[in-house]
Amino acid sequence: MTQALHVASASDSASDVVSSKKKLGNPRAARAFGVDPLEIPTEFRCPISQDVMEDPVTTADGHTYERKEIFRWLCSHNTSPLTGQTLPNKTLTPAIALRQMILTFQQNNPDLFPGFGSQLET
């Protein structure tokens, strides 16, 4: 298979590296880079944005989302975006184990996350 991925170099700006990482975290962009988005477990994706989560949090009903996405949702809703059920509260609990699993997956699959390693070094 031909690799169509951009490999981060020293001349890349930090925003280019972050942009590349986020692009592959998005299923449509991953396909454009020649990466099968199914290679990234769906549990690592936010159900709202479909992007790979960086700061996963769990709501009162037990579902997990990217913090900024569920925060935006909860600013104007008191329901679960997945079930439509009213949430008993708007408490967000960090999903630390899931965050560690995502980081491990990213470290073990650098071809799916160009520039990920260089982000850890800065």
HELIX and SHEET records of a PDB file:
HELIX    1   1 ALA A   14  GLY A   25  1                                  12    
HELIX    2   2 PRO A   27  ALA A   32  1                                   6    
HELIX    3   3 PRO A   37  GLU A   39  5                                   3    
HELIX    4   4 THR A   42  PHE A   44  5                                   3    
HELIX    5   5 ARG A   67  SER A   76  1                                  10    
HELIX    6   6 ILE A   96  ASN A  108  1                                  13    
HELIX    7   7 PRO A  110  LEU A  112  5                                   3    
HELIX    8   8 PHE A  116  GLU A  121  1                                   6    
SHEET    1   A 3 THR A  64  GLU A  66  0                                        
SHEET    2   A 3 PRO A  56  THR A  58 -1                                        
SHEET    3   A 3 THR A  93  PRO A  94 -1                                        
END                                                                             
